Structures are given as structure tokens and as C-alpha cells.
Amino acid sequence: MRNLEAMNPPAAPPTERAAGPLGQFAAAWTLLSRLPWPFAVPRDPGAIGRGVWAFPIVGALLGGLGGGAYWLGREAGLPALVAAALAIGFLAFATGALHEDGLADTADGFGGGRTRERKLAIMRDSRIGAYGVLALVIASLLRAGALAAMSGPDGFAALIAASSLGRGFAALPMSLLPPARADGLGRAAGRAPGFAACLALILAVAAATLAAAGYDLSWRALGYAVTAAFAAVLFVTMLALRHIGGVTGDVLGAAILAAEAAALVALA
């Protein structure tokens, strides 16, 4: 999420009304996706924090697109791992690889910096180091390998569930941690309100439950997926608090991919 970290959106003019639910959803969509949004996006930077409730909905939609690509690949006779790699690649394309960028930057910063200031500087660096490469390889292999262990319909449902849980549970660091920088996405978005964060968690679990109910995913596996995704995000949140004392856009990307990988492994 480096390009978002470099942004410091101007504050909404005093006379401009705060974004409503549709504007908050638009802010969530344009933050988490690079797919076009047909309507105007509000200039209210706080819409991201207040609109965190929409994260799992956006995640479910993106997961449906990626899961559909996997299902189509399997129906076309592609090997399972090839179809899974295409689905993961499609998700990276749809998000502009923002989450992958955030994971790599976070791994490089936390692994390579000795001081808080140095860690933040590394995370803002456009170059990728050994820690970042290793994190990306592990996350990609876990997601593709877990997805390849499922049938087309099951993989479709699993990717919806995992993508929704990953993005919905990202409300945790946004709500619990202060911004780590005086600029960037964390500062612009502000802390997610408690109600919006709780709603994001509820909607994430609801979307995952609906996906599991429509296909042959066991309730036990779903419970494992929810627990694994929550634990992964909590782990990234604790690491961020320890290393940089707050949240950045890169940390959010790392939390999303960690939770998505954990959920897919549990579902597999």
C-alpha cells in the first residue's frame, strides 16, 4: 500500500457534508480495489475509517471474482495449482497488488530495521528486500496451495469467505492502534469507530457463513477459518504495536493477506 501511504488527502472543507453510507462504501471500494467505481468518490478522508464496515462486503465481491476465475479454470480442465495461481494473480490485479506491497514492506521494515524510525523508513522505501520476498512467496504458496486442494465450487466459496474475513478483520488494527505516522493513510483515515469496527467483524463472519452454507464447506472448517483469520490479524496487530507503535497502510495490507492465507489453509 505504498502509493496510499504517500497520499495525504486534503481535509474535507468545513461546508462539505460528511460522507454517508454510499460514500463510505465508495471509499472502501476505491481503497481496497483497483476496479472502476462508476460514481463520485467523496473527498472526506474520514470516510475510510467510518466506512470500515464495508471492507468485508468489498472483500466478498473481490473473492467472488477470484473464486469464479478458479472455478472456471477447473471447469476448463486446468490443473488445480494452475487454476489457483491464476485466481491469486487475478486478485492481485484487481487490488493493484496493494496488499502484497503492504506485506512486503511490513516484513522488510519489521525484519530489517533496528529503530522505530528506521523501520518506518524501510517500509516507505520502494525497494524490496529478502524479508519482503520471503513473506510474499510464503503467502502466495499458502493461498494457492490451499485453494488447489479444493474443488471448483468449494474453492469459489472458500475464496469469498477468506477474502471477506481478511478485509473485515482488518478493522481490528484500524480500531485498536493509533496512526504510526503524522501523514499517510493511517493518519488520513483516522481510527475506525468502535461501532463500524464491530459491524465489520459481524459482516465478515456473516459473509463467510453464507458462502459456506451455499457450498460443501463444513461448519467446523468455517469455525477454524474464522479463528485462524482472527488470530493472524491479532498477531500482525501486536507486531505493529511492538515495532512501530501504530498502524500504517502497509500494516493493513499485511493483516489482510495474513488473515486470508490463514482462513484458506483452515478451510482446506
N, C-alpha and C positions, 0 to 999 in steps of 0.2 A: 504494500500500500504506500510506496514511496511518493508517488505523484500526489496522493491525497495528503500525505504528511507535509508536502511542500506548500500546500494551499493554506491560506488563511483567509477564508471568505469574509467579505465585509459584513459588518453588523447590519441587521435589518434597520431601515430608517424608522425613527420613532413613530411616524404616521402609518407605517405598514403593519397590517394585522398579522398576528402570528399564524403560522400555517395550521390548517385544520387537518382532519384525518386523511383526506385525499392528498394534501400537500406533504404530510408526514410519510405516507406510503411512497409518494414520488421521490422524496429524499432518500428513503431506504432503497428503492429500486435503483436509482442512479448511483448510489454509493456501492452497492453490492454487485451490480451488473453493468456490463457494457452494451447490453442490448438496448435498442432505442426505446425511449419513453415518448408517447405521442403528444403529451400535454406539457404545459408550462411547469417548470420546477420552481418552487418558492425560493426566494433569496434569504429566507430566515435560517441562519445556521443552526439554531437550536432545534430545528425540525428533525435533525438526525437523532439527537438524544431523546426527544419526546416521541419520535417515531420508531423507537427500537422494537415496539410491539409488532411492527410489520416485518421485521427481519425473518421470522420463521415462515411467513407466507411467501416472501420472495425466495427463500431457500427451497420451499416445497416446489415452487414453479420451476426454478433452475434445476432442481433434482429430477423433476418430471421430464424436462428436456434431455438431460444427460441420461436418465434411465431409459427414455424412449430410444435414444441412439444405441444403447446397449442391447435392448430388446430387438431392435431392427437388425443389428449386426448378427445376433444369434440366429434370428429367423432367416437371414441371408446365407447362413452356413459358415460364418466366420468362426475360427477357433475362439473359445471363451476368453482367453487372455488378450487376444487381439481386439475383440469387441469391447472388453473392459478398458483397454488402453485408449481406444477411440472415444469412449464415453468420458473418461477422465480428461482427455485432451479437449473434448468439446466443452466441458465445464470450465476449463482454464480459458478457453477462447471466449466463452460467454461472460466471464468475470474479468477479462483483461489480465488474467494471471495475478490479480491483486493479492489474493490470499497466499499464493505461492511466494510472491515477492515479500509479503509480510513475514511469512515463516522463515524464509532465508535470512532476511535482515535481522530478525529476532535471534535466530540461532547464532549468527555471526557476532552480534552485539553482546549477547549474554556469555558466549563462549570465548570471545577474543578480547574483551575489554576488562581492564583491572579496576577502573573507577567508574562511577555513575556517568560522569561527563564523557568519558571515553566510550562507554557502551552506547550512549545516545548518538555520539558522533559516528560510530561504526554503523549503527542502524540507519543513519541518513546517507551513508556512502552508497554510491550507485554500483560499486563493485561487489562481487560475491566471493566469499571465502570458503574454506574447507568445511566449516561447520554448516554453512548455508547449503552447500551442495549435498552434504550427507543428510541433512534434515529433509531436503526435497526428495532425494532418492528413496529414503525410508518411507516417507508419507505417500509417495506415488506408488511404491511397490505394495504397501499395505492396502491401499484403497483398490488398486487394480486386482491384486491377488484375491482379496476378499470378494470383490464383485464377480470375479471369474468363477468362484466356487458355487455360484447360484445360477438357476435357470433364467431365461429372459424375463418372464413375468415377476419372479421373485427379485431379480436384480433391479427391475424398474421400481418396485415398491420400496426396496431397501435404499435406493439412492434418494428417493423422495424423503424417506424417514431420516436418513443420515444428514442430508443437506438442510432439512428443517431444524433438526436438533443442533447441528453445528452453528447455524446462524442465530437461532433463537437463544441458545445458551451463551452466546457472545454478550448478551445483556448483563451477565454477571460482572465481568471486569469493567464494563461501562458504568455500572451502578455502584460497585464497591470501591473502585480505585479513582483517585484524582488524576487529572492530566499530568503526564510526566514532563511536558514541555510548556513553555509560555506561548507557543504557537502550534500550528498543525491541527490535525483532525481532532485529537483528544481535547484540546482547548476550545476549538470552534464548536464542537458538538456539545461539550459540557457533560456532566454526569447524567446518566439516564434516570428519570424519576422512578421512585420505587414502584408505583402502580404500573408504569409502562414496562418496567423490567419483569415484574411478576406476570403480567399479561403475556409477555414474550415467552416466558418459560411454559406457561399453560398452553399457549397456542402451538408451541413446538412439540410438546408431548401429544396434544390433540391431533396435529397433522401426522405425526408418526403413527399414532394409533389407528387413524383412518386408513393410512397406507397399508398397515399390517392387516387390518380387517378385510381389505379388498382382495388380498392375495394370501398365499400359503405361508405366511410368516407366523411362527408360534408366539404366543403371548410371553412365554418365558424368554425367548430371544429378544423380544421387544423390551422387556424389563432390563435385560442385560445391556442392551444398546443405550437405553436412557441413562442407566447408571454409569456406563463407561464414558459416554459423552460428557456427562456432568463432571465426572472425576477428571477427565482430560482438561476441560476448561478451568476447573478449580486449580489444577496443577499449574497451568500456564499463568493463571492469575496470581498465584503465590510466588511463582518465579519472577513475574514482573514487579511485584511489590518488593521482593528481596533485592533485585538487581537495579531497578531504576526508580522504584518508589511510586509508580503510577502506570497509567495506560497510554499507549500510542496507537496509531492506526496499524502499525506493524504487529503489535501485540494482539490486536483483534484478528488480524489475518492468521496469525499462528494459532490462536484459540479455535478459530473456525475449522481450520484443517485438522488440528489435533482431535477435535471432537468428532468430525466427520469420519476420520480414519478409525477412531475407536469404535464408533457406532457400527460401521461396516464390518469390522472384524467380529464384533459381538453378534451381529446378525448372520454372519457366515457360519 
